[in-house]
Amino acid sequence: MPATILIGAQWGDEGKGRVADWLARDSYAMARYAGGDNAGHTVMVGEKQFKLHLTPSGIVQPHVRCILGSGMVINPTRLVQELDMLAGQGVDISPQRIQISTRAHIITPAHMELDGAEERARGGESIGTTRRGIGPAYQDKSARTGLLTGEMADPETFADKVLASVKQANKLLVNYYGLEAMPTDEIAAQACNAAQRLAPYLSETSHSINEMLEVGQRVLCEGAQGTLLDLDHGHYPYLTSSSAVAGGALTGLGFGPHYVDRVVGVAKAYSTRVGNGPFPTELLDDTGDRIRTAGAEFGTTTGRPRRCGWLDVVILHYARRVNGLTELVLTKLDVLSDLDEIKIAVAYELDGRRITQMPLDTAAIARVQPVYETLPGWKIDISSARRLADLPQNARRYVEHVRDLTGLPITMISVGPERDQAVYG
């Protein structure tokens, strides 16, 4: 059973890129199964910082083969830019190492423009998307009108099809939204150039993944965002447009569940969220500001400030169930080191009742009040800790309490942004 699935256990931005880099050390291949360049994973290797949006985070481990799976939506121009960035930092980006599924879907400039136009039209009802075209691309996929990555094998025909999608979108942008039309010639040229660059990477990736798994080679499966943003299992409509739970790895990459032996959940030692939607433990005070500043909580993709709050165990219980988590990784414990006391939400009050299960109804979750337990802080720099015994007593107590509340072993704790700043359980 050589497949590991890596899952965000909150609203995304949990630090999965760092954890993926760690898990990739013992993996033969790493495969991205959902989402697009709305995801942002940051990996630090010495003085080098890699900000990845489409390429699997294991790309910085020289031995790891990387796969962009069928469940993804891919902006070809942005992928070329990312590959060039990696090559400029000395990373091997050859087609022998990187495969792109022929069954993923293309994000065109039309999708991006429509995403922004729709968000602006919603006004105060906006979802808070990254405006990267993710939703419109998945919408076309579901409507069976999308453009497959495999069509980049013929760059000129591919450019014609992108051009047709732009011309169709221009009618809507001009006549419905009252916006300017997109420049068609420039877009067609960019699409052709990107397809020429990416065509050598195209592959039937489901075959490759199953061949690896059949001979026992470890495949690490990486998604985008987190459990609470999953299209089916989050709070509608404040979601992403793809599957962010463990089941998405199977459908997005095309292999069976009997290969899975680890489902690793990643959670920050506190909570963050980008965009609109319910957030029970959100801190709209100085403590929230202190956490945001200490944790550098600004989106890798958008630069938007993240909403910050206390750790929510009710949500972690939900993530454990819907994903079948086998273990938990706790990130950014060091961010809490400056606080006198730290709270954990262990239950909710809803309409006068205490509950321990997360309501799935969006209106109900917006009404809950968190029930907290308060633990003492440690007020000590923990960035040099490498063993659990190196942590101050109150920091160990916090970790152990999270372990006991979730019922999950905590196999890694990050205590700083560098690759080696981690405590292993």
C-alpha positions in Angstrom: 0.0 0.0 0.0 2.5 2.7 -1.2 0.3 5.8 -1.6 0.3 8.7 0.9 -2.3 11.4 0.6 -1.5 14.8 2.0 -4.5 16.9 3.1 -5.1 20.3 4.5 -7.2 19.9 7.6 -8.5 23.5 7.8 -9.2 26.2 5.1 -6.0 25.8 3.2 -2.7 27.6 3.8 -1.7 25.1 6.5 1.8 24.8 5.3 1.3 21.7 3.1 4.2 22.6 0.8 6.7 22.3 3.7 5.2 19.0 4.8 5.2 17.7 1.2 8.9 18.5 0.9 9.5 16.5 4.1 7.4 13.5 2.9 8.9 13.6 -0.6 12.2 12.5 0.8 10.9 9.0 1.1 8.7 9.1 -2.1 9.5 8.0 -5.6 6.9 10.3 -7.2 4.7 13.2 -6.2 1.4 13.9 -7.9 -0.9 16.9 -7.7 -4.5 15.8 -8.0 -6.7 19.0 -7.9 -6.9 22.7 -8.2 -4.8 25.2 -10.2 -2.6 28.1 -9.5 -4.9 29.4 -6.9 -2.9 27.2 -4.6 0.4 28.5 -3.2 3.0 26.3 -1.5 6.2 27.8 -0.2 9.3 25.6 0.4 12.5 27.0 1.9 15.8 25.3 1.0 18.7 27.2 2.7 18.6 30.7 1.3 16.4 29.7 -1.6 12.6 30.2 -1.5 10.4 28.3 -3.9 6.9 29.6 -4.3 5.0 26.9 -6.2 1.5 27.2 -7.6 1.2 24.3 -10.1 4.3 22.1 -9.8 4.2 19.5 -7.0 6.1 20.6 -4.0 8.4 17.6 -4.3 10.1 19.2 -7.3 12.9 20.6 -5.0 13.8 17.0 -4.0 16.1 16.0 -6.9 15.1 12.3 -7.0 11.3 12.8 -7.1 9.3 12.4 -10.3 6.5 15.0 -10.5 3.0 14.6 -12.0 0.3 17.1 -12.7 -2.8 15.0 -12.6 -6.1 14.9 -14.5 -8.1 16.6 -11.7 -6.1 19.8 -12.1 -7.0 22.9 -14.1 -3.8 24.4 -15.6 -2.9 27.8 -16.9 -0.2 27.0 -19.5 1.4 30.5 -19.5 1.8 30.4 -15.7 3.1 26.9 -15.7 5.8 27.9 -18.2 6.7 30.8 -16.0 7.0 28.5 -13.0 9.1 26.0 -14.8 11.4 28.8 -15.9 11.7 30.1 -12.3 12.6 26.6 -11.2 15.2 26.1 -13.9 16.7 29.5 -13.0 17.3 28.1 -9.5 19.0 25.0 -10.7 16.1 22.6 -10.6 15.8 19.8 -13.2 12.6 20.5 -15.1 13.1 17.9 -17.9 10.1 16.0 -19.4 11.9 12.8 -18.1 11.1 14.1 -14.6 7.8 16.0 -15.0 4.6 14.7 -16.6 1.4 16.6 -17.3 -1.8 14.6 -17.7 -3.5 14.8 -21.1 -6.8 14.8 -19.2 -6.4 17.9 -17.1 -8.3 21.1 -18.1 -6.9 24.3 -19.4 -7.5 27.7 -17.8 -7.7 30.3 -20.5 -7.5 34.1 -20.2 -11.3 34.0 -20.8 -11.7 32.1 -17.6 -9.7 34.6 -15.6 -11.6 37.6 -17.0 -14.9 36.0 -16.3 -13.9 35.0 -12.8 -13.0 38.7 -12.0 -16.2 40.0 -13.6 -18.4 37.6 -11.7 -16.8 38.4 -8.4 -17.2 42.1 -9.0 -20.9 41.6 -10.0 -21.6 39.8 -6.7 -20.6 42.9 -4.8 -21.1 42.3 -1.1 -22.1 38.7 -1.8 -18.6 37.9 -3.3 -17.1 34.5 -2.5 -13.5 35.8 -2.3 -12.0 33.8 -5.1 -8.4 34.3 -6.2 -9.7 35.4 -9.7 -7.3 32.9 -11.3 -10.1 31.4 -13.4 -10.4 28.3 -11.4 -14.2 28.3 -11.0 -15.0 29.1 -14.6 -12.6 26.4 -15.8 -14.2 23.7 -13.7 -17.6 25.0 -14.8 -16.6 24.4 -18.4 -15.3 21.0 -17.4 -18.6 20.0 -15.9 -20.5 21.5 -18.9 -18.2 19.4 -21.2 -17.2 22.5 -23.1 -13.6 22.7 -21.7 -10.3 22.4 -23.3 -8.1 19.5 -22.4 -4.3 19.8 -21.8 -3.8 17.0 -24.3 -4.8 19.4 -27.1 -1.5 21.2 -26.6 0.1 18.4 -28.6 -0.9 20.5 -31.6 0.0 24.0 -30.6 -1.6 25.8 -33.6 -4.9 24.1 -33.3 -4.8 24.6 -29.5 -4.2 28.3 -30.0 -7.2 28.5 -32.3 -9.4 26.8 -29.7 -8.2 29.2 -27.0 -8.9 32.1 -29.4 -12.4 30.8 -29.9 -13.0 30.7 -26.1 -11.8 34.3 -25.8 -14.0 35.5 -28.6 -17.0 33.9 -27.0 -16.1 35.4 -23.6 -15.7 38.8 -25.1 -19.3 38.9 -26.1 -20.3 38.3 -22.5 -17.7 40.7 -21.0 -18.8 43.6 -23.4 -22.5 43.0 -23.7 -23.3 41.8 -20.1 -20.6 43.1 -17.8 -19.9 46.3 -19.8 -16.1 45.7 -19.8 -13.5 45.9 -22.5 -12.8 43.0 -24.8 -9.6 41.0 -24.4 -6.9 41.4 -27.1 -7.3 38.2 -29.2 -4.1 38.1 -31.3 -1.8 38.5 -28.3 -3.6 35.8 -26.4 -3.5 33.3 -29.3 0.3 33.9 -29.7 0.9 33.2 -26.0 -1.2 30.1 -26.1 0.7 28.7 -29.1 4.1 29.5 -27.4 3.0 27.9 -24.1 1.7 24.8 -25.9 5.0 24.4 -27.8 6.9 24.5 -24.5 4.6 22.0 -22.7 3.8 19.5 -25.4 6.8 17.3 -24.5 5.5 16.9 -21.0 2.1 15.5 -21.9 1.5 11.9 -20.8 -1.2 9.4 -19.8 -0.4 9.9 -16.1 -2.9 7.4 -14.7 -1.0 4.6 -16.4 2.3 5.8 -15.0 0.9 6.2 -11.4 -0.6 2.7 -11.4 2.6 1.2 -12.7 4.5 2.8 -9.9 2.0 1.7 -7.3 1.9 -1.9 -8.6 5.6 -2.4 -8.0 5.5 -0.7 -4.6 7.0 2.7 -5.4 5.8 5.3 -3.0 3.6 8.0 -4.5 2.8 11.2 -2.5 -0.5 12.8 -3.5 -0.8 16.5 -3.0 -4.0 18.5 -3.3 -4.9 22.2 -3.0 -6.6 24.3 -0.3 -8.1 22.5 2.7 -11.0 20.2 3.8 -13.3 23.1 4.7 -13.0 24.5 1.1 -14.0 21.2 -0.5 -16.8 21.7 -3.0 -18.9 18.8 -1.5 -17.8 18.9 2.2 -17.3 22.6 3.0 -19.8 25.4 3.6 -21.4 26.3 0.4 -20.9 28.6 -1.5 -17.7 29.8 0.2 -15.6 27.0 -1.4 -13.1 26.1 -4.0 -14.3 24.4 -7.2 -12.6 21.1 -6.8 -12.1 18.3 -4.4 -9.8 19.1 -1.4 -10.4 15.9 0.5 -8.7 12.5 0.3 -11.2 11.1 -2.2 -10.1 13.7 -4.7 -6.7 12.0 -4.9 -8.3 8.8 -6.3 -10.5 10.5 -8.8 -8.0 13.2 -9.8 -5.1 10.8 -10.4 -7.0 7.6 -11.3 -6.0 4.8 -8.9 -7.8 2.6 -6.4 -8.2 3.1 -2.6 -6.5 -0.2 -1.8 -3.1 1.5 -2.4 -3.5 4.1 0.3 -1.8 3.5 3.7 -1.3 7.0 5.0 -3.5 10.1 5.0 -1.6 12.9 6.5 -3.6 15.9 7.8 -1.8 19.3 8.1 -3.1 22.0 10.5 -1.6 25.2 11.8 -1.3 25.5 15.6 -4.0 28.2 15.1 -6.4 28.8 12.3 -6.5 31.0 9.2 -8.8 31.7 6.3 -8.7 33.7 3.1 -11.8 35.1 1.5 -15.3 35.2 2.8 -17.3 32.6 4.7 -17.8 31.4 8.3 -14.9 31.3 10.7 -16.0 30.5 14.2 -12.7 31.2 16.1 -11.8 34.4 14.1 -10.0 37.0 16.2 -10.9 40.6 15.3 -8.6 42.1 17.9 -5.0 42.7 18.7 -4.3 39.0 19.3 -5.4 38.3 15.7 -3.2 41.0 14.4 -0.2 39.7 16.4 -0.7 36.2 15.0 -1.0 37.6 11.5 2.2 39.6 11.8 4.2 36.9 13.6 3.0 34.2 11.1 3.4 36.4 8.0 -0.1 35.5 7.2 -0.5 36.9 3.7 -1.5 34.7 0.7 1.3 33.2 -1.4 -0.8 33.5 -4.5 -2.7 36.7 -3.9 -0.8 38.6 -1.1 -4.1 39.1 0.7 -4.0 39.2 4.5 -5.4 36.1 6.0 -8.1 36.1 8.7 -6.6 34.6 11.9 -8.1 32.8 14.9 -7.6 30.1 17.5 -7.2 26.4 16.7 -10.6 24.7 16.2 -10.7 21.0 17.2 -14.3 20.7 16.1 -13.2 21.3 12.6 -10.2 18.9 13.0 -12.6 16.2 14.1 -14.6 16.8 10.9 -11.5 16.7 8.8 -10.4 13.4 10.4 -13.7 11.8 9.5 -14.2 12.9 6.0 -10.5 12.2 5.0 -9.8 9.1 7.2 -6.7 10.9 8.6 -4.1 8.6 10.0 -1.8 11.3 11.5 -1.5 15.0 12.0 1.2 17.5 11.3 1.1 20.7 13.3 2.7 23.7 11.7 3.8 27.2 12.9 3.8 26.4 16.6 6.6 29.0 16.9 4.1 31.8 15.9 2.3 31.4 19.3 5.5 31.8 21.3 4.8 35.5 22.2 1.3 34.9 23.7 0.6 34.8 27.5 -2.2 32.3 27.0 -3.6 30.2 24.1 -7.1 29.0 23.5 -8.4 25.9 21.7 -12.1 25.6 20.6 -13.3 22.2 21.9 -17.0 22.6 21.2 -19.6 25.1 20.0 -22.7 26.7 21.4 -25.5 26.8 18.8 -28.9 28.3 19.7 -28.3 27.6 23.4 -27.0 24.0 22.9 -23.5 22.7 23.3 -22.4 20.7 20.3 -19.2 18.9 19.4 -20.0 18.2 15.7 -19.5 20.9 13.1 -22.8 22.0 11.5 -22.8 21.5 7.8 -25.4 24.2 7.2 -23.8 27.5 6.3 -26.3 29.6 8.2 -25.9 27.5 11.3 -22.1 27.5 11.4 -22.2 31.3 11.1 -24.2 31.4 14.3 -22.1 29.2 16.5 -20.1 30.5 19.4 -16.8 28.6 20.2 -16.4 27.0 23.6 -12.7 27.4 24.6 -10.2 25.7 26.8 -7.3 28.0 27.8 -3.7 26.9 28.2 -0.7 28.9 29.4 1.7 30.2 26.8 5.5 29.6 26.9 7.0 33.0 26.0 10.2 31.3 24.9 11.8 31.1 21.4 11.3 27.5 20.2 12.8 27.8 16.7 15.9 25.8 17.6 14.0 22.8 19.0 14.4 19.5 17.1 13.1 17.0 19.6 9.9 17.1 21.7 12.0 17.2 24.8 13.6 20.5 23.5 10.2 22.3 23.7 9.3 24.2 26.9 6.9 22.4 29.2 3.9 24.6 28.2 4.6 24.1 24.5 4.7 20.3 25.0 1.5 20.5 27.0 -0.2 22.3 24.1 0.9 19.7 21.5 -0.1 16.8 23.7 -3.5 18.4 24.4 -4.1 18.7 20.7 -3.0 15.1 20.2 -5.4 14.0 22.9 -8.3 16.1 21.7 -8.0 14.9 18.1 -7.1 11.3 18.8 -4.4 11.5 16.1 -0.6 11.0 16.5 1.3 14.2 15.8 4.3 13.1 13.6 5.9 16.5 12.9 5.8 20.0 14.3 7.2 22.9 12.5 8.9 25.6 14.6 10.2 28.0 11.9 10.2 28.5 8.1 13.5 26.7 7.3 13.5 23.2 6.0 15.2 21.8 9.1 13.1 23.7 11.7 11.0 20.8 12.7 10.3 18.5 15.6 9.5 14.9 14.8 7.2 12.9 16.9 
